Amino acid sequence: MSIPSTISEVSPAWLATQMNCTVDDIVVTNLGPGYMSDVFYLRADPANLFIVLKLSASSPERRELAHRFDSYRKEHIFYRDLAADIDIRLPRCHFNLMADDGHFALGLDYIQEGMSIDPDAGVDEEQMFEAMNTLARLHIYDWSTTDSNIPRFPAGFTAAAEDLASTSALPELFPTGATDLIQDYARNSLHYLPKFVNQTQVLSHMDFRLENLKFLDEGLTVLDWGEFSTAPQGFDIAYFMVTSVSSENRRKWERHALTTYLDAIDSEHFDLEQLIDSYRLCLLTAIYMPLLMYTAGNRTDARIVADRIACAVNDHANDIRRLLR
């Protein structure tokens, strides 16, 4: 049975085959297009099943973006090869299909809405510490002894670098503050690639932000693994701190977040000063996210994240310049 390319091709018979149960009727709720996938909430009767279905993007532009970043294959690999061995909370995967032509279908448990968090305010201190502990459990995973299918840094980096070098939106997103550093990085990120490659590499989520995190009473559940790869140790931490924490709170919690992470990872292979430098340098890599938001029309959120990034880069500007030399 073929993989549906659109939600209209998802029939009760197809879903019954994937779920190995009787399905007579499907009620579909469109959860909105993601940046690279179409996402739906399905209720299947009479089995009373509730799942989230991710399909290849219906728009050619988003599908092309996903192929450039190899997002469908990455998420397929993650749930096929790694999910069972990673010590963090994930939605249960019911089916995970990938076709030779690039179409994919992923069926996951529906995760109830977590704690209500205002994106403008960002996470609170307890949630920030929970995120750091979760990242520590992800990053300690020994990817070097596993299958070579795991995407390696700089997977996706080149595509992002090409977009950054050609975009005209950066002056609108970063009109003041640390613009010189950000513009320099955007124009020359491939030139700076060795600075990142030479850092300690850990298994990373690569899109670890509030939209992909569910803070539940039983713990933090992490969604959306379509960008995962190995990456510098500071990447996920920096990305989270500028996308999901207000600038005021980042300044207050920053060093404590890094020491909490380091205590949780509890490994002789990681050093605090090395981690701080990785974190500082990786603040620059986060600029691709507001650009993606802005291009997709989500300009209000793009400017919020861009302001946080500019603030963080400005706070660490002298050290970032030292690290780029």
C-alpha positions as MATLAB code, in Angstrom:
seq = 'MSIPSTISEVSPAWLATQMNCTVDDIVVTNLGPGYMSDVFYLRADPANLFIVLKLSASSPERRELAHRFDSYRKEHIFYRDLAADIDIRLPRCHFNLMADDGHFALGLDYIQEGMSIDPDAGVDEEQMFEAMNTLARLHIYDWSTTDSNIPRFPAGFTAAAEDLASTSALPELFPTGATDLIQDYARNSLHYLPKFVNQTQVLSHMDFRLENLKFLDEGLTVLDWGEFSTAPQGFDIAYFMVTSVSSENRRKWERHALTTYLDAIDSEHFDLEQLIDSYRLCLLTAIYMPLLMYTAGNRTDARIVADRIACAVNDHANDIRRLLR';
ca = [
       0.000    0.000    0.000;
       1.480    3.355   -1.091;
       2.290    6.290    1.166;
      -0.294    9.087    0.954;
       0.997   12.310   -0.544;
      -1.967   14.323    0.787;
      -4.466   13.933    3.629;
      -7.219   13.198    1.098;
      -5.450    9.910    0.324;
      -5.584    8.764    3.965;
      -8.475    6.320    3.951;
      -9.890    4.237    6.815;
      -8.499    1.130    5.091;
      -5.004    2.635    4.883;
      -5.009    3.699    8.533;
      -6.423    0.334    9.643;
      -3.507   -1.402    7.929;
      -0.941    0.830    9.647;
      -2.558    0.566   13.078;
      -3.563   -3.096   12.797;
      -7.115   -2.465   13.957;
     -10.581   -1.814   12.583;
     -11.146    1.714   11.302;
     -14.495    2.657    9.788;
     -14.256    6.413    9.985;
     -11.597    9.114   10.410;
     -12.148   12.611   11.754;
      -9.346   14.917   10.619;
      -8.231   18.174   12.221;
      -5.598   20.156   10.372;
      -2.985   21.267   12.904;
      -1.598   23.671   10.354;
       1.335   23.404    7.995;
       4.674   23.045    9.692;
       7.691   24.658    8.110;
       8.473   21.409    6.281;
       5.544   18.984    6.858;
       1.756   18.871    6.928;
       0.499   17.863   10.374;
      -2.939   16.464   11.255;
      -4.780   15.191   14.301;
      -6.756   12.032   13.543;
      -9.517   10.408   15.525;
     -10.241    6.912   14.244;
     -13.509    5.127   15.066;
     -14.622    2.649   16.329;
     -11.115    2.004   17.708;
     -11.194    5.387   19.468;
      -7.620    6.094   18.404;
      -6.049    9.542   18.616;
      -2.857   10.082   16.662;
      -0.836   12.833   15.023;
      -0.043   12.200   11.376;
       2.857   13.938    9.657;
       2.993   13.886    5.863;
       5.305   15.413    3.288;
       4.421   19.063    2.731;
       1.668   19.656    0.207;
       3.242   22.878   -1.064;
       6.184   22.495   -3.478;
       8.116   25.275   -1.707;
       7.986   23.653    1.744;
       8.643   20.218    0.262;
      11.733   21.550   -1.524;
      12.940   23.126    1.728;
      12.508   19.791    3.507;
      14.441   17.963    0.799;
      17.282   20.488    0.973;
      17.592   19.802    4.702;
      16.814   16.088    4.276;
      14.189   16.456    7.004;
      11.911   13.547    6.129;
      14.746   11.035    5.985;
      16.202   12.363    9.241;
      12.955   11.940   11.180;
      12.448    8.513    9.624;
      15.952    7.469   10.740;
      15.488    8.870   14.226;
      12.317    6.893   14.977;
      13.585    3.789   13.199;
      17.090    3.584   14.661;
      17.460    5.781   17.738;
      14.217    6.601   19.536;
      14.168    3.407   21.593;
      17.684    4.067   22.931;
      17.421    7.766   23.797;
      16.738    8.469   27.475;
      14.188   11.247   27.024;
      10.405   11.354   26.725;
       9.110   10.978   23.154;
       5.693   10.391   21.628;
       5.175    6.706   20.835;
       5.612    5.968   17.139;
       2.892    3.784   15.566;
       4.176    3.767   11.988;
       7.140    5.295   10.195;
       7.080    5.051    6.410;
       9.522    6.394    3.848;
       9.251    5.974    0.061;
      12.007    6.088   -2.529;
      10.418    9.195   -4.052;
      10.838   11.111   -0.776;
       7.273   10.946    0.547;
       6.922    9.989    4.171;
       4.203    9.321    6.735;
       4.737    9.285   10.471;
       2.054    8.306   12.986;
       2.656    9.357   16.585;
       0.721    9.408   19.830;
      -1.193   12.605   20.300;
       0.426   14.453   23.206;
      -2.006   16.460   25.264;
      -1.422   20.146   25.587;
       1.209   20.854   28.205;
       1.491   23.780   30.567;
       0.380   27.044   29.001;
       3.459   29.131   28.224;
       3.360   32.625   26.773;
       5.878   32.619   23.883;
       6.631   36.294   24.530;
       7.510   35.610   28.172;
       9.252   32.303   27.476;
       9.768   29.437   29.884;
      10.126   29.869   33.624;
      13.223   28.904   35.595;
      12.010   25.425   36.504;
      11.179   24.665   32.865;
      14.562   25.962   31.768;
      16.321   23.602   34.187;
      14.167   20.708   32.990;
      15.181   21.517   29.424;
      18.879   21.532   30.384;
      18.559   18.147   32.084;
      16.771   16.760   29.025;
      19.504   18.021   26.707;
      22.146   16.456   28.932;
      20.454   13.047   28.598;
      20.300   13.475   24.823;
      23.858   14.722   24.420;
      25.441   11.960   26.486;
      24.244    9.370   23.964;
      27.288    7.746   22.345;
      26.506    8.235   18.665;
      30.035    7.273   17.569;
      29.368    3.554   18.047;
      26.026    3.489   16.225;
      24.910    3.225   12.630;
      26.507    5.512   10.055;
      23.010    6.646    8.989;
      23.031    9.221   11.787;
      23.335   12.649   10.109;
      26.660   14.263   10.915;
      27.347   17.963   11.307;
      27.418   19.988    9.080;
      24.269   18.240    7.778;
      21.877   21.065    6.922;
      24.500   23.702    7.668;
      25.346   24.284    4.006;
      21.707   24.825    3.015;
      21.231   27.295    5.867;
      24.467   29.075    4.933;
      23.306   29.488    1.333;
      20.016   31.003    2.485;
      21.731   33.346    4.940;
      24.212   34.567    2.326;
      21.467   35.366   -0.201;
      18.706   36.796    1.984;
      17.741   40.457    2.015;
      15.621   40.115    5.177;
      18.422   40.324    7.766;
      18.496   44.157    7.982;
      14.768   44.103    8.728;
      15.165   41.447   11.424;
      18.358   42.831   12.957;
      18.262   46.624   12.491;
      20.317   47.499   15.582;
      22.588   46.046   18.226;
      24.854   43.203   17.139;
      24.143   43.681   13.428;
      27.800   43.769   12.391;
      28.575   40.357   13.875;
      25.332   38.852   12.611;
      25.752   40.250    9.092;
      29.358   39.059    8.975;
      28.354   35.564   10.083;
      25.470   35.454    7.591;
      27.751   36.372    4.693;
      30.646   34.139    5.763;
      29.190   31.209    7.706;
      30.831   28.633    5.422;
      34.163   30.347    6.016;
      33.595   29.960    9.772;
      32.520   26.310    9.464;
      35.847   24.905   10.817;
      35.257   26.834   14.059;
      32.177   24.658   14.626;
      33.469   21.386   13.183;
      36.444   21.439   15.546;
      34.235   21.553   18.646;
      33.067   18.537   20.649;
      30.164   17.012   18.697;
      27.085   15.559   20.417;
      23.823   14.047   19.214;
      21.566   17.100   18.890;
      17.928   17.914   18.252;
      18.769   21.035   16.191;
      15.315   22.632   16.654;
      15.015   22.550   20.442;
      12.523   25.370   21.079;
       9.233   25.930   22.832;
       7.079   24.934   19.862;
       8.619   21.447   19.884;
       8.502   20.907   23.652;
       5.594   19.732   25.808;
       6.010   20.482   29.509;
       3.736   17.918   31.168;
       3.275   16.928   34.803;
       5.119   13.676   34.114;
       8.038   15.394   32.398;
       9.221   17.153   29.257;
       8.315   15.464   25.958;
      10.354   16.427   22.877;
       8.759   16.515   19.420;
       9.840   17.054   15.824;
      13.114   15.266   15.074;
      13.356   16.217   11.408;
      16.538   18.241   11.837;
      18.505   16.028   14.243;
      22.202   15.403   13.675;
      25.473   15.626   15.509;
      26.442   19.229   16.270;
      28.663   21.337   18.528;
      27.803   20.843   22.177;
      26.550   24.392   22.642;
      24.171   24.381   19.667;
      20.963   23.071   21.272;
      21.563   25.065   24.453;
      22.147   28.367   22.655;
      19.199   27.759   20.339;
      16.869   27.083   23.268;
      18.073   30.042   25.325;
      17.409   32.566   22.542;
      14.201   31.076   21.124;
      12.438   30.069   24.346;
      13.761   32.288   27.164;
      13.260   36.044   27.500;
      16.414   38.142   27.256;
      16.009   39.320   30.834;
      15.781   35.780   32.166;
      18.534   34.489   29.886;
      20.893   37.018   31.419;
      19.928   35.923   34.930;
      19.959   32.157   34.301;
      22.582   31.698   31.583;
      25.557   30.507   33.580;
      23.397   28.459   35.949;
      21.807   26.777   32.918;
      25.235   25.751   31.629;
      26.438   24.447   34.991;
      23.150   22.570   35.485;
      23.621   20.940   32.093;
      27.227   20.053   32.859;
      26.344   18.573   36.256;
      23.599   16.497   34.647;
      25.800   15.187   31.853;
      28.408   14.168   34.466;
      31.188   13.348   32.053;
      34.915   13.962   32.215;
      34.857   14.654   28.472;
      33.113   18.014   28.898;
      34.669   21.167   30.320;
      32.789   24.268   31.532;
      34.938   26.858   29.760;
      34.845   24.835   26.557;
      31.059   24.580   26.863;
      30.690   28.328   27.469;
      32.735   29.119   24.353;
      30.695   26.661   22.282;
      27.500   28.237   23.602;
      28.675   31.750   22.758;
      29.695   30.863   19.231;
      26.512   28.905   18.557;
      24.369   31.934   19.397;
      25.116   33.053   15.837;
      23.758   29.857   14.281;
      20.292   30.581   15.704;
      19.728   33.435   13.230;
      18.381   31.010   10.640;
      15.207   30.366   12.692;
      13.788   33.919   12.623;
      14.681   34.100    8.941;
      12.620   30.955    8.316;
       9.738   32.383   10.384;
       9.911   35.697    8.546;
       9.936   34.059    5.116;
       6.926   31.917    6.104;
       4.982   35.058    7.059;
       5.275   34.667   10.839;
       6.874   38.070   11.194;
       5.825   38.970   14.728;
       7.414   35.865   16.258;
      10.395   36.241   13.920;
      11.122   39.693   15.310;
      10.758   38.498   18.920;
      13.331   35.743   18.360;
      15.586   38.038   16.319;
      15.598   40.606   19.131;
      16.578   37.911   21.644;
      19.394   36.682   19.408;
      20.701   40.203   18.827;
      20.622   40.864   22.566;
      22.521   37.652   23.348;
      25.102   38.207   20.598;
      25.590   41.768   21.824;
      26.052   40.553   25.413;
      28.777   38.140   24.287;
      30.151   40.170   21.372;
      33.760   40.482   22.564;
      34.085   36.757   23.226;
      32.369   35.846   19.946;
      34.817   38.046   18.032;
      37.697   36.344   19.859;
      36.335   32.902   18.956;
      35.871   33.823   15.284;
      39.474   35.013   14.877;
];
